[in-house]
């Protein structure tokens, strides 16, 4: 399945609510490359077959995302015992099929008053998963333009929201403890690649960190982010080695040493006093 064509179908279905959604995860990272500030890279982005959509703003009462998705060929597939159940919105039945997931930040306790997990919410007709630390990705999102010139077969250029690149990176360190070793390595590669895209703007990111991002998150989060980022280049050589393996085939060859050197420089530039 051509994931660009599938992604276009998703964008067309969600067109009325673009202002209310942020494309996060792997697709948010891929779309960072379309931003005018992004330096061009000579390698393919990390592949992902799912598209994660974070609710940015409260949806209009009349919004019906489910109907719009179904009109464009998406099928709602439920799993789990939550109420409402976890849902994927899929195109294609094979294992490589494209699908979308909707997400909303989990705030406060992870359990409801009746001691059942507070894991999902019904929003605009779709089941959204509640996930901790997504609040960070709602801070100061950027806009990128998706168009035919970038390889997307859209009738007209379309502006969409993606996370601020710094928010995208720091959220990876907040979620680290919940991730498998392989996922930690993938996240580290995402951070490395984001630093490569925006290395000319790390001083600007430093200003954004102190002026916009830190004031909008709990203080323990900010401390934890800096601690985990520092650990990523002082220790965690095994994770960096796995990350380099995920990025195999690049020229020049990607190594754990290169990844950790970039992480060290990014840390010094962004968090330096």
MARGU-333298 format. One record per atom (N, C-alpha, C): x, y, z; residue number from 1. Coordinates in steps of 0.05 Angstrom, whole numbers, plus 5000, padded with zeros to 4 digits. Layout:
MARGU-333298
<<X,Y,Z>,NUM>
...
***
This chain:
MARGU-333298
<<5017,4976,5000>,1>
<<5000,5000,5000>,1>
<<5018,5025,5000>,1>
<<5011,5044,4983>,2>
<<5025,5070,4982>,2>
<<5017,5087,5006>,2>
<<5036,5091,5025>,3>
<<5028,5105,5049>,3>
<<5022,5134,5044>,3>
<<5034,5146,5023>,4>
<<5029,5174,5016>,4>
<<5000,5177,5007>,4>
<<4991,5159,4990>,5>
<<4963,5160,4981>,5>
<<4944,5156,5005>,5>
<<4950,5137,5022>,6>
<<4933,5133,5046>,6>
<<4933,5157,5064>,6>
<<4956,5169,5067>,7>
<<4957,5193,5084>,7>
<<4941,5216,5072>,7>
<<4941,5218,5046>,8>
<<4925,5239,5033>,8>
<<4895,5234,5038>,8>
<<4886,5209,5037>,9>
<<4858,5203,5043>,9>
<<4851,5212,5071>,9>
<<4870,5207,5090>,10>
<<4865,5215,5117>,10>
<<4863,5246,5120>,10>
<<4881,5260,5107>,11>
<<4880,5289,5107>,11>
<<4854,5300,5096>,11>
<<4845,5288,5074>,12>
<<4820,5297,5062>,12>
<<4797,5292,5080>,12>
<<4797,5270,5094>,13>
<<4775,5263,5112>,13>
<<4774,5283,5136>,13>
<<4798,5291,5145>,14>
<<4800,5308,5169>,14>
<<4802,5338,5162>,14>
<<4799,5344,5137>,15>
<<4803,5372,5129>,15>
<<4787,5392,5145>,15>
<<4761,5387,5152>,16>
<<4746,5407,5167>,16>
<<4757,5413,5195>,16>
<<4774,5395,5206>,17>
<<4783,5397,5233>,17>
<<4813,5400,5235>,17>
<<4826,5408,5214>,18>
<<4855,5411,5215>,18>
<<4865,5429,5237>,18>
<<4849,5450,5243>,19>
<<4857,5469,5264>,19>
<<4855,5457,5292>,19>
<<4842,5434,5294>,20>
<<4837,5421,5321>,20>
<<4855,5397,5326>,20>
<<4873,5391,5307>,21>
<<4888,5366,5309>,21>
<<4918,5372,5304>,21>
<<4935,5357,5318>,22>
<<4964,5358,5313>,22>
<<4974,5331,5305>,22>
<<4988,5329,5283>,23>
<<5000,5304,5273>,23>
<<5025,5299,5289>,23>
<<5026,5278,5305>,24>
<<5048,5273,5322>,24>
<<5061,5246,5313>,24>
<<5078,5234,5330>,25>
<<5090,5208,5323>,25>
<<5107,5210,5298>,25>
<<5109,5187,5285>,26>
<<5126,5184,5261>,26>
<<5118,5203,5239>,26>
<<5092,5207,5234>,27>
<<5084,5225,5213>,27>
<<5090,5254,5220>,27>
<<5087,5261,5245>,28>
<<5094,5288,5253>,28>
<<5124,5293,5247>,28>
<<5141,5273,5252>,29>
<<5169,5275,5247>,29>
<<5174,5277,5217>,29>
<<5161,5261,5201>,30>
<<5164,5262,5172>,30>
<<5157,5290,5161>,30>
<<5136,5301,5172>,31>
<<5127,5327,5162>,31>
<<5144,5350,5171>,31>
<<5160,5346,5193>,32>
<<5179,5367,5200>,32>
<<5197,5374,5177>,32>
<<5203,5354,5161>,33>
<<5222,5359,5138>,33>
<<5211,5379,5118>,33>
<<5185,5384,5118>,34>
<<5172,5403,5100>,34>
<<5173,5431,5110>,34>
<<5181,5435,5135>,35>
<<5182,5462,5146>,35>
<<5205,5478,5133>,35>
<<5200,5504,5127>,36>
<<5221,5520,5114>,36>
<<5248,5521,5130>,36>
<<5247,5517,5156>,37>
<<5271,5518,5172>,37>
<<5287,5491,5172>,37>
<<5275,5470,5161>,38>
<<5287,5444,5163>,38>
<<5309,5441,5142>,38>
<<5333,5432,5151>,39>
<<5354,5426,5132>,39>
<<5348,5400,5118>,39>
<<5354,5399,5092>,40>
<<5348,5375,5077>,40>
<<5366,5352,5084>,40>
<<5355,5328,5086>,41>
<<5371,5304,5092>,41>
<<5371,5285,5068>,41>
<<5392,5269,5067>,42>
<<5395,5251,5043>,42>
<<5387,5222,5050>,42>
<<5371,5219,5071>,43>
<<5362,5192,5078>,43>
<<5332,5192,5082>,43>
<<5320,5168,5080>,44>
<<5292,5165,5084>,44>
<<5285,5166,5114>,44>
<<5262,5178,5121>,45>
<<5254,5178,5149>,45>
<<5247,5150,5159>,45>
<<5247,5147,5185>,46>
<<5239,5122,5197>,46>
<<5210,5116,5189>,46>
<<5205,5092,5179>,47>
<<5178,5085,5169>,47>
<<5159,5080,5192>,47>
<<5135,5089,5189>,48>
<<5113,5082,5208>,48>
<<5088,5078,5192>,48>
<<5072,5058,5198>,49>
<<5047,5053,5184>,49>
<<5023,5064,5198>,49>
<<5027,5076,5221>,50>
<<5005,5088,5235>,50>
<<5008,5119,5236>,50>
<<4986,5132,5238>,51>
<<4986,5161,5240>,51>
<<4973,5169,5267>,51>
<<4988,5182,5284>,52>
<<4978,5191,5310>,52>
<<4968,5219,5308>,52>
<<4943,5224,5317>,53>
<<4931,5250,5316>,53>
<<4923,5258,5344>,53>
<<4934,5280,5353>,54>
<<4929,5291,5380>,54>
<<4909,5314,5378>,54>
<<4889,5312,5395>,55>
<<4869,5334,5396>,55>
<<4883,5359,5407>,55>
<<4882,5380,5392>,56>
<<4895,5405,5401>,56>
<<4876,5423,5416>,56>
<<4851,5425,5406>,57>
<<4831,5442,5418>,57>
<<4805,5427,5421>,57>
<<4788,5438,5437>,58>
<<4761,5426,5440>,58>
<<4747,5425,5413>,58>
<<4735,5402,5407>,59>
<<4722,5399,5382>,59>
<<4694,5412,5381>,59>
<<4686,5422,5358>,60>
<<4658,5432,5356>,60>
<<4638,5410,5363>,60>
<<4616,5418,5375>,61>
<<4596,5398,5384>,61>
<<4586,5381,5360>,61>
<<4584,5394,5337>,62>
<<4572,5380,5314>,62>
<<4593,5363,5299>,62>
<<4618,5363,5307>,63>
<<4639,5349,5292>,63>
<<4633,5319,5292>,63>
<<4636,5306,5269>,64>
<<4632,5277,5267>,64>
<<4655,5266,5251>,64>
<<4678,5261,5264>,65>
<<4702,5251,5250>,65>
<<4697,5223,5240>,65>
<<4683,5207,5255>,66>
<<4678,5179,5247>,66>
<<4664,5178,5220>,66>
<<4644,5193,5216>,67>
<<4629,5193,5191>,67>
<<4647,5202,5168>,67>
<<4663,5222,5173>,68>
<<4682,5232,5152>,68>
<<4702,5210,5144>,68>
<<4713,5196,5164>,69>
<<4732,5175,5159>,69>
<<4719,5152,5143>,69>
<<4695,5144,5151>,70>
<<4681,5123,5137>,70>
<<4675,5130,5108>,70>
<<4668,5155,5104>,71>
<<4663,5165,5076>,71>
<<4688,5162,5059>,71>
<<4711,5164,5071>,72>
<<4736,5162,5055>,72>
<<4748,5134,5057>,72>
<<4733,5114,5065>,73>
<<4742,5086,5064>,73>
<<4755,5075,5088>,73>
<<4755,5089,5110>,74>
<<4767,5079,5135>,74>
<<4747,5062,5150>,74>
<<4757,5042,5164>,75>
<<4741,5023,5179>,75>
<<4749,5025,5209>,75>
<<4730,5027,5226>,76>
<<4735,5028,5255>,76>
<<4739,5000,5266>,76>
<<4762,4995,5278>,77>
<<4768,4969,5290>,77>
<<4774,4971,5319>,77>
<<4758,4958,5336>,78>
<<4760,4960,5365>,78>
<<4777,4938,5376>,78>
<<4789,4944,5399>,79>
<<4804,4923,5415>,79>
<<4803,4931,5444>,79>
<<4807,4911,5461>,80>
<<4809,4917,5490>,80>
<<4782,4919,5504>,80>
<<4783,4923,5530>,81>
<<4759,4922,5546>,81>
<<4752,4950,5558>,81>
<<4766,4971,5548>,82>
<<4760,4997,5559>,82>
<<4732,5007,5549>,82>
<<4723,5028,5561>,83>
<<4697,5040,5553>,83>
<<4701,5070,5548>,83>
<<4701,5079,5522>,84>
<<4698,5063,5498>,84>
<<4723,5046,5492>,84>
<<4720,5025,5475>,85>
<<4744,5009,5469>,85>
<<4765,5025,5454>,85>
<<4790,5016,5456>,86>
<<4811,5027,5439>,86>
<<4804,5022,5410>,86>
<<4810,5041,5392>,87>
<<4803,5038,5364>,87>
<<4825,5046,5346>,87>
<<4828,5031,5324>,88>
<<4845,5038,5301>,88>
<<4826,5044,5278>,88>
<<4833,5064,5261>,89>
<<4817,5071,5238>,89>
<<4834,5064,5214>,89>
<<4827,5042,5201>,90>
<<4845,5028,5182>,90>
<<4837,5032,5153>,90>
<<4858,5031,5136>,91>
<<4856,5027,5107>,91>
<<4872,5003,5100>,91>
<<4860,4983,5088>,92>
<<4875,4959,5081>,92>
<<4873,4938,5102>,92>
<<4870,4913,5094>,93>
<<4866,4891,5113>,93>
<<4892,4876,5119>,93>
<<4912,4879,5102>,94>
<<4937,4865,5106>,94>
<<4952,4876,5129>,94>
<<4972,4862,5138>,95>
<<4987,4870,5162>,95>
<<5001,4897,5158>,95>
<<5007,4904,5133>,96>
<<5020,4930,5128>,96>
<<5000,4952,5124>,96>
<<4975,4947,5130>,97>
<<4954,4967,5126>,97>
<<4959,4993,5141>,97>
<<4950,5014,5129>,98>
<<4953,5041,5141>,98>
<<4930,5045,5161>,98>
<<4936,5058,5184>,99>
<<4915,5064,5203>,99>
<<4921,5089,5218>,99>
<<4900,5101,5229>,100>
<<4902,5125,5245>,100>
<<4892,5119,5274>,100>
<<4905,5133,5293>,101>
<<4896,5132,5321>,101>
<<4893,5161,5331>,101>
<<4873,5165,5348>,102>
<<4868,5191,5360>,102>
<<4876,5190,5389>,102>
<<4888,5212,5398>,103>
<<4899,5213,5425>,103>
<<4892,5239,5439>,103>
<<4891,5238,5465>,104>
<<4886,5261,5482>,104>
<<4903,5258,5507>,104>
<<4913,5280,5519>,105>
<<4929,5276,5543>,105>
<<4914,5264,5566>,105>
<<4928,5247,5581>,106>
<<4918,5236,5606>,106>
<<4927,5255,5628>,106>
<<4908,5267,5642>,107>
<<4915,5286,5664>,107>
<<4904,5275,5690>,107>
<<4920,5278,5711>,108>
<<4911,5268,5737>,108>
<<4914,5238,5739>,108>
<<4896,5226,5755>,109>
<<4897,5197,5761>,109>
<<4892,5181,5736>,109>
<<4904,5157,5736>,110>
<<4900,5139,5713>,110>
<<4876,5121,5716>,110>
<<4861,5125,5739>,111>
<<4838,5108,5744>,111>
<<4814,5126,5752>,111>
<<4791,5118,5744>,112>
<<4766,5133,5750>,112>
<<4758,5127,5779>,112>
<<4736,5140,5788>,113>
<<4727,5136,5815>,113>
<<4718,5107,5820>,113>
<<4709,5093,5800>,114>
<<4701,5065,5803>,114>
<<4724,5046,5800>,114>
<<4749,5056,5799>,115>
<<4774,5041,5798>,115>
<<4778,5027,5771>,115>
<<4764,5036,5750>,116>
<<4770,5026,5723>,116>
<<4789,5045,5710>,116>
<<4805,5035,5691>,117>
<<4825,5053,5678>,117>
<<4812,5076,5663>,117>
<<4823,5099,5666>,118>
<<4814,5123,5651>,118>
<<4832,5124,5626>,118>
<<4826,5107,5607>,119>
<<4844,5102,5585>,119>
<<4834,5113,5558>,119>
<<4809,5118,5555>,120>
<<4798,5127,5529>,120>
<<4776,5147,5533>,120>
<<4770,5161,5512>,121>
<<4748,5181,5512>,121>
<<4735,5182,5485>,121>
<<4709,5186,5484>,122>
<<4695,5189,5458>,122>
<<4694,5218,5451>,122>
<<4707,5225,5429>,123>
<<4709,5253,5420>,123>
<<4702,5255,5390>,123>
<<4682,5271,5384>,124>
<<4674,5275,5356>,124>
<<4669,5249,5341>,124>
<<4659,5229,5356>,125>
<<4651,5204,5343>,125>
<<4673,5183,5343>,125>
<<4698,5190,5351>,126>
<<4719,5170,5350>,126>
<<4729,5165,5378>,126>
<<4740,5141,5382>,127>
<<4752,5134,5407>,127>
<<4781,5144,5408>,127>
<<4787,5161,5428>,128>
<<4813,5172,5431>,128>
<<4827,5160,5456>,128>
<<4852,5151,5453>,129>
<<4866,5140,5475>,129>
<<4878,5162,5492>,129>
<<4876,5159,5518>,130>
<<4888,5178,5537>,130>
<<4917,5169,5544>,130>
<<4936,5186,5539>,131>
<<4964,5179,5543>,131>
<<4978,5202,5558>,131>
<<4994,5194,5578>,132>
<<5009,5212,5595>,132>
<<5030,5227,5578>,132>
<<5035,5252,5585>,133>
<<5056,5269,5574>,133>
<<5050,5280,5546>,133>
<<5027,5276,5535>,134>
<<5020,5288,5509>,134>
<<5016,5318,5511>,134>
<<5011,5328,5535>,135>
<<5008,5357,5539>,135>
<<5031,5373,5527>,135>
<<5055,5362,5529>,136>
<<5079,5376,5519>,136>
<<5077,5381,5489>,136>
<<5065,5362,5475>,137>
<<5063,5365,5445>,137>
<<5042,5385,5437>,137>
<<5026,5394,5456>,138>
<<5006,5415,5449>,138>
<<5017,5443,5452>,138>
<<5041,5445,5462>,139>
<<5053,5472,5467>,139>
<<5065,5483,5441>,139>
<<5054,5506,5432>,140>
<<5066,5521,5410>,140>
<<5071,5504,5385>,140>
<<5051,5489,5375>,141>
<<5055,5473,5351>,141>
<<5063,5490,5326>,141>
<<5077,5477,5308>,142>
<<5084,5491,5283>,142>
<<5065,5483,5261>,142>
<<5065,5499,5240>,143>
<<5049,5493,5216>,143>
<<5067,5485,5193>,143>
<<5061,5464,5179>,144>
<<5074,5457,5154>,144>
<<5054,5454,5132>,144>
<<5063,5459,5108>,145>
<<5045,5458,5084>,145>
<<5050,5432,5069>,145>
<<5029,5416,5065>,146>
<<5030,5391,5051>,146>
<<5018,5397,5023>,146>
<<5033,5389,5002>,147>
<<5024,5396,4975>,147>
<<5035,5376,4954>,147>
<<5027,5379,4929>,148>
<<5036,5362,4908>,148>
<<5067,5365,4904>,148>
<<5077,5389,4908>,149>
<<5106,5394,4905>,149>
<<5122,5376,4924>,149>
<<5110,5369,4947>,150>
<<5123,5351,4967>,150>
<<5116,5322,4963>,150>
<<5101,5316,4941>,151>
<<5095,5288,4935>,151>
<<5068,5278,4944>,151>
<<5051,5296,4954>,152>
<<5024,5289,4964>,152>
<<5003,5297,4943>,152>
<<4988,5278,4934>,153>
<<4969,5283,4912>,153>
<<4943,5296,4923>,153>
<<4946,5321,4931>,154>
<<4924,5336,4941>,154>
<<4914,5356,4920>,154>
<<4888,5362,4919>,155>
<<4879,5381,4899>,155>
<<4889,5410,4905>,155>
<<4894,5416,4930>,156>
<<4904,5442,4938>,156>
<<4924,5439,4962>,156>
<<4943,5456,4964>,157>
<<4961,5455,4988>,157>
<<4944,5456,5014>,157>
<<4954,5442,5034>,158>
<<4939,5441,5059>,158>
<<4959,5446,5082>,158>
<<4952,5465,5100>,159>
<<4967,5470,5124>,159>
<<4958,5452,5146>,159>
<<4977,5440,5160>,160>
<<4970,5422,5182>,160>
<<4989,5429,5206>,160>
<<4980,5422,5230>,161>
<<4997,5426,5254>,161>
<<5014,5401,5259>,161>
<<5039,5406,5267>,162>
<<5058,5386,5277>,162>
<<5069,5396,5303>,162>
<<5081,5379,5320>,163>
<<5092,5389,5345>,163>
<<5116,5408,5340>,163>
<<5119,5427,5357>,164>
<<5144,5442,5358>,164>
<<5167,5422,5359>,164>
<<5187,5423,5342>,165>
<<5208,5403,5342>,165>
<<5221,5398,5370>,165>
<<5224,5419,5386>,166>
<<5236,5415,5412>,166>
<<5217,5400,5430>,166>
<<5191,5406,5429>,167>
<<5171,5391,5444>,167>
<<5171,5362,5435>,167>
<<5173,5357,5409>,168>
<<5175,5330,5399>,168>
<<5198,5315,5411>,168>
<<5221,5328,5413>,169>
<<5245,5314,5424>,169>
<<5242,5309,5454>,169>
<<5234,5330,5469>,170>
<<5235,5327,5498>,170>
<<5214,5307,5508>,170>
<<5192,5304,5493>,171>
<<5171,5285,5501>,171>
<<5182,5257,5500>,171>
<<5201,5252,5482>,172>
<<5213,5225,5480>,172>
<<5227,5217,5506>,172>
<<5239,5237,5520>,173>
<<5252,5231,5545>,173>
<<5233,5228,5568>,173>
<<5210,5241,5566>,174>
<<5189,5238,5587>,174>
<<5177,5210,5586>,174>
<<5174,5198,5563>,175>
<<5161,5172,5560>,175>
<<5181,5149,5561>,175>
<<5206,5155,5565>,176>
<<5227,5134,5563>,176>
<<5221,5110,5580>,176>
<<5213,5114,5605>,177>
<<5211,5092,5624>,177>
<<5188,5073,5616>,177>
<<5170,5081,5599>,178>
<<5148,5064,5591>,178>
<<5154,5049,5565>,178>
<<5177,5053,5553>,179>
<<5184,5043,5527>,179>
<<5202,5019,5529>,179>
<<5199,5000,5510>,180>
<<5218,4978,5508>,180>
<<5245,4988,5498>,180>
<<5265,4972,5500>,181>
<<5292,4980,5491>,181>
<<5292,4987,5461>,181>
<<5277,4972,5445>,182>
<<5276,4978,5416>,182>
<<5262,5004,5411>,182>
<<5241,5010,5426>,183>
<<5227,5035,5423>,183>
<<5243,5059,5433>,183>
<<5258,5054,5454>,184>
<<5276,5075,5464>,184>
<<5297,5083,5443>,184>
<<5307,5062,5429>,185>
<<5326,5067,5408>,185>
<<5314,5082,5385>,185>
<<5290,5075,5377>,186>
<<5276,5089,5356>,186>
<<5272,5118,5363>,186>
<<5264,5122,5389>,187>
<<5259,5150,5398>,187>
<<5285,5166,5398>,187>
<<5308,5153,5405>,188>
<<5333,5167,5405>,188>
<<5341,5174,5376>,188>
<<5334,5157,5357>,189>
<<5340,5164,5329>,189>
<<5322,5187,5320>,189>
<<5297,5187,5329>,190>
<<5280,5210,5323>,190>
<<5292,5236,5333>,190>
<<5303,5236,5357>,191>
<<5315,5260,5369>,191>
<<5339,5268,5353>,191>
<<5356,5248,5346>,192>
<<5380,5254,5330>,192>
<<5372,5267,5303>,192>
<<5353,5255,5290>,193>
<<5345,5265,5263>,193>
<<5333,5293,5265>,193>
<<5318,5298,5287>,194>
<<5306,5324,5291>,194>
<<5328,5345,5295>,194>
<<5348,5338,5310>,195>
<<5371,5356,5314>,195>
<<5385,5362,5287>,195>
<<5386,5342,5270>,196>
<<5398,5346,5243>,196>
<<5382,5365,5226>,196>
<<5356,5362,5228>,197>
<<5338,5380,5213>,197>
<<5341,5409,5221>,197>
<<5343,5413,5247>,198>
<<5341,5441,5258>,198>
<<5366,5450,5273>,198>
<<5389,5440,5265>,199>
<<5414,5446,5279>,199>
<<5420,5476,5278>,199>
<<5410,5490,5258>,200>
<<5416,5519,5255>,200>
<<5399,5535,5275>,200>
<<5380,5523,5288>,201>
<<5360,5537,5304>,201>
<<5361,5529,5334>,201>
<<5382,5517,5343>,202>
<<5384,5508,5370>,202>
<<5384,5531,5390>,202>
<<5396,5553,5382>,203>
<<5395,5577,5400>,203>
<<5366,5587,5403>,203>
<<5351,5586,5381>,204>
<<5322,5593,5382>,204>
<<5307,5574,5399>,204>
<<5314,5548,5397>,205>
<<5301,5528,5414>,205>
<<5306,5533,5443>,205>
<<5331,5542,5450>,206>
<<5338,5548,5477>,206>
<<5319,5570,5488>,206>
<<5315,5591,5472>,207>
<<5297,5612,5480>,207>
<<5268,5602,5484>,207>
<<5260,5584,5466>,208>
<<5233,5573,5468>,208>
<<5230,5556,5493>,208>
<<5251,5541,5499>,209>
<<5250,5523,5523>,209>
<<5244,5539,5548>,209>
<<5259,5561,5552>,210>
<<5256,5576,5577>,210>
<<5231,5595,5576>,210>
<<5224,5605,5552>,211>
<<5202,5625,5551>,211>
<<5175,5612,5547>,211>
<<5173,5589,5533>,212>
<<5147,5579,5525>,212>
<<5141,5551,5535>,212>
<<5162,5535,5536>,213>
<<5157,5506,5542>,213>
<<5158,5501,5572>,213>
<<5179,5508,5586>,214>
<<5181,5503,5614>,214>
<<5158,5516,5630>,214>
<<5149,5541,5624>,215>
<<5127,5552,5639>,215>
<<5101,5538,5635>,215>
<<5099,5520,5615>,216>
<<5074,5506,5610>,216>
<<5075,5476,5616>,216>
<<5094,5469,5633>,217>
<<5095,5441,5642>,217>
<<5102,5440,5672>,217>
<<5095,5419,5686>,218>
<<5103,5416,5714>,218>
<<5133,5417,5717>,218>
<<5143,5430,5738>,219>
<<5172,5433,5742>,219>
<<5186,5406,5742>,219>
<<5175,5384,5755>,220>
<<5189,5359,5754>,220>
<<5194,5348,5726>,220>
<<5175,5354,5708>,221>
<<5179,5345,5680>,221>
<<5204,5357,5668>,221>
<<5207,5383,5672>,222>
<<5230,5397,5660>,222>
<<5256,5385,5671>,222>
<<5258,5380,5697>,223>
<<5282,5369,5709>,223>
<<5287,5341,5698>,223>
<<5266,5325,5696>,224>
<<5269,5297,5686>,224>
<<5278,5297,5657>,224>
<<5268,5315,5640>,225>
<<5276,5316,5613>,225>
<<5306,5321,5611>,225>
<<5316,5341,5626>,226>
<<5345,5347,5624>,226>
<<5362,5324,5635>,226>
<<5352,5311,5656>,227>
<<5367,5288,5667>,227>
<<5369,5265,5647>,227>
<<5346,5259,5634>,228>
<<5345,5236,5616>,228>
<<5361,5243,5590>,228>
<<5359,5268,5581>,229>
<<5375,5276,5557>,229>
<<5405,5273,5563>,229>
<<5413,5282,5587>,230>
<<5442,5279,5593>,230>
<<5450,5250,5595>,230>
<<5434,5233,5606>,231>
<<5440,5205,5608>,231>
<<5443,5193,5580>,231>
<<5428,5203,5561>,232>
<<5428,5191,5533>,232>
<<5455,5193,5520>,232>
<<5472,5213,5527>,233>
<<5498,5215,5515>,233>
<<5521,5208,5534>,233>
<<5516,5207,5560>,234>
<<5537,5199,5579>,234>
<<5537,5169,5582>,234>
<<5513,5157,5583>,235>
<<5510,5128,5586>,235>
<<5495,5118,5561>,235>
<<5479,5097,5565>,236>
<<5461,5087,5544>,236>
<<5474,5082,5517>,236>
<<5500,5074,5518>,237>
<<5513,5068,5493>,237>
<<5500,5045,5477>,237>
<<5488,5026,5492>,238>
<<5475,5004,5479>,238>
<<5450,5014,5464>,238>
<<5435,5032,5475>,239>
<<5411,5043,5462>,239>
<<5420,5058,5437>,239>
<<5441,5074,5439>,240>
<<5451,5089,5416>,240>
<<5461,5070,5394>,240>
<<5472,5048,5401>,241>
<<5481,5028,5381>,241>
<<5457,5016,5367>,241>
<<5436,5010,5381>,242>
<<5412,4999,5368>,242>
<<5400,5021,5350>,242>
<<5400,5046,5359>,243>
<<5389,5068,5343>,243>
<<5405,5070,5317>,243>
<<5431,5068,5319>,244>
<<5447,5069,5294>,244>
<<5440,5047,5275>,244>
<<5434,5023,5287>,245>
<<5426,5001,5270>,245>
<<5400,5005,5255>,245>
<<5381,5019,5269>,246>
<<5356,5025,5256>,246>
<<5360,5044,5232>,246>
<<5380,5062,5235>,247>
<<5387,5080,5213>,247>
<<5408,5070,5195>,247>
<<5411,5044,5191>,248>
<<5432,5032,5175>,248>
<<5428,5040,5145>,248>
<<5449,5040,5130>,249>
<<5448,5047,5102>,249>
<<5453,5076,5096>,249>
<<5456,5093,5116>,250>
<<5460,5121,5111>,250>
<<5489,5127,5103>,250>
<<5493,5148,5089>,251>
<<5520,5157,5082>,251>
<<5524,5186,5091>,251>
<<5543,5192,5108>,252>
<<5562,5172,5120>,252>
<<5548,5154,5140>,252>
<<5560,5132,5146>,253>
<<5548,5112,5163>,253>
<<5542,5124,5190>,253>
<<5518,5117,5201>,254>
<<5510,5127,5227>,254>
<<5521,5108,5248>,254>
<<5533,5120,5269>,255>
<<5544,5105,5291>,255>
<<5533,5115,5318>,255>
<<5537,5099,5338>,256>
<<5529,5108,5365>,256>
<<5544,5132,5374>,256>
<<5570,5134,5366>,257>
<<5586,5157,5373>,257>
<<5575,5183,5361>,257>
<<5567,5181,5335>,258>
<<5556,5205,5322>,258>
<<5530,5214,5336>,258>
<<5513,5194,5342>,259>
<<5487,5200,5355>,259>
<<5492,5214,5382>,259>
<<5510,5203,5398>,260>
<<5514,5214,5424>,260>
<<5528,5241,5423>,260>
<<5545,5245,5403>,261>
<<5558,5271,5400>,261>
<<5537,5293,5393>,261>
<<5518,5286,5376>,262>
<<5497,5305,5369>,262>
<<5479,5310,5393>,262>
<<5473,5290,5409>,263>
<<5457,5293,5433>,263>
<<5471,5311,5453>,263>
<<5497,5308,5456>,264>
<<5512,5325,5474>,264>
<<5511,5354,5465>,264>
<<5516,5359,5440>,265>
<<5516,5386,5429>,265>
<<5488,5398,5432>,265>
<<5467,5383,5426>,266>
<<5440,5393,5429>,266>
<<5434,5400,5458>,266>
<<5442,5384,5476>,267>
<<5438,5389,5505>,267>
<<5452,5415,5513>,267>
<<5477,5418,5505>,268>
<<5492,5442,5513>,268>
<<5480,5467,5501>,268>
<<5470,5465,5476>,269>
<<5459,5489,5463>,269>
<<5432,5497,5475>,269>
<<5415,5477,5480>,270>
<<5387,5482,5488>,270>
<<5385,5488,5518>,270>
<<5399,5473,5535>,271>
<<5396,5476,5564>,271>
<<5418,5491,5577>,271>
<<5439,5499,5561>,272>
<<5461,5514,5573>,272>
<<5452,5540,5586>,272>
<<5464,5546,5608>,273>
<<5458,5570,5622>,273>
<<5473,5594,5611>,273>
***
